[in-house]
Amino acid sequence: MKDNLRFDTILIHGSDVEEPFGAAVTPIYQVSTFKFKNAAHGAACFAGEDPGFIYTRIGNPTISALEKTLAKLENAAKCVVTSSGMAAVNTVYMSFLSAGDHIVSTAAVYGPSRVVIEKYWSRFGIQYSYIDTTDVENIKKAIRPNTKMLYLETPTNPTIAITDLKAAAEIAHQHNIVVVVDNTFCSPILQRPLDLGVDVVLHSMTKFINGHADIVAGAIMSKTEALDKIIRPTMVNMGCNMDPTQAYMVIRGVKTLSLRVKKQQENAQIIAEWLEKHPAVASVAYPGLPSHPQYELGKKQMDGPGSLISFELKGGHVAGEKLMNNIQLVMLAVSLGGVESLMSHPASMTHSKMTKESRLEGGITDGLVRFAVGIEDVNDIIADLDQALRKCI
Ligand SMILES: *Cc1c(COP(=O)(O)O)cnc(C)c1O
């Protein structure tokens, strides 16, 4: 009965752990260390012959329950959770890159995922190429004899461009390159890269998976046990582990992933269509609109267009700031994937440290607005947007 459960059931029953006191949900095992029954038991735990827990940085019942659920959601062999999304990103880099190796990556990845390569990992001899991966021909051209990792993010932030994961993975595998996808923007309900040939998926669970803007957390899912055997010890030895209370919060948050994402997406579709007709708006990027340049690929690769919209204001930078100063219900904040609607203006906020030229190279124009749609009543969101957008005309 408990095998082959469907997605929404896994969200609730995925961990399938028998609690010693019959607790209906996994409790918080807020402990750092675990008692062994005797010396032989301790030795067996360390040898991996006994599944018993040793020390929370290595493993913990609350954390393990979360990992079991998450692995099933992504159709992964194993999952390792981490203290943050960036801990997941750095654990993956550390697992597969050595001095002299080269990484090919989507140019418009989450900022810090690129910053750590350019600023820190380069100090240890890692070479890199940041390219537009929406054209897979660019991937072919960027691969060198020492390329060891293809690191993709789709859809991208904040431009919402889509990379063909199946085609990209096929190219990389011809060269024995490990393929990693940051799946944060979709969550496993909308996109399962491992099913498309990708080797490793990672998430900032701070966003959709936890979904309540109250926790920072990460996860790494591996297609095979062999990959997990590389990744898990790296996480443990680098000290990127999650805390048991953090795991408990995510266990609680993930149960409603399906309900939340469906409602967010329903709202986002209505809002995107409404924005496209608004006189203050020049263009809207949303995979659920036929005007999106990769509308067909999005439909094929994703199980829904998600709830991130970016749109361009006719009034440029000035209009962008005006909109941010006039929204009342929608919060002016970075992050995404929570139940509340959040809006930000990349040119004056998340990407303000870049030169205007490099912003434009990444498609970040002065009037670009990023909108992470929440689960509020869509009429209230639209009313708020309308009163604020009127001031931008
Ligand atoms: C937020 C985010 C991260 C980083 O995650 P943290 O939990 O903030 O460390 C990585 N990738 C993407 C796409 C993100 O949105």
The ligand as a Gaussian input file, in Angstrom:
#p B3LYP/6-31G(d) Opt

LIG

0 1
 C       17.309000      31.705000      -2.896000
 C       17.973000      30.889000      -3.942000
 C       19.182000      30.231000      -3.700000
 C       19.935000      30.346000      -2.390000
 O       19.235000      29.780000      -1.345000
 P       19.314000      30.250000       0.211000
 O       18.348000      29.349000       0.843000
 O       18.969000      31.703000       0.252000
 O       20.733000      30.025000       0.642000
 C       19.712000      29.447000      -4.719000
 N       19.097000      29.351000      -5.912000
 C       17.952000      29.981000      -6.184000
 C       17.320000      29.843000      -7.519000
 C       17.345000      30.784000      -5.215000
 O       16.197000      31.430000      -5.504000

